Amino acid sequence: MADHTPLLLLNLADRIDQFPHAAMTQKLVEAQALNVAEAMYGPGAYSEQIEHHLLTQVPPIRPGDTRGEYAARLRLMATGAAV
């Protein structure tokens, strides 16, 4: 598996940031992680592996996080910054 983690994080950030002022939830991260994986690799077992990998890479949601704030942290992570 090639490491496309930065691209996955950026794509996830773009999906989450569509409603930047809305509250961030774990369910949203999980649902969008699969959508990102399937958009990049198509449906199937490999996308599920990618989804699992992506979910191990994302930061925890902080109390009060908006989607915009969380997306900004994902973008920072994609550049290699510690968040």
ABEGO torsion letter per residue (X at the ends): XBBAAAAAAAAAAAAAAABAABBBBAAAAAAAAAAAAAAAAEBEAAAAAAAAAAAAABBBBBBGBBAAAAAAAAAAAAAGBBX
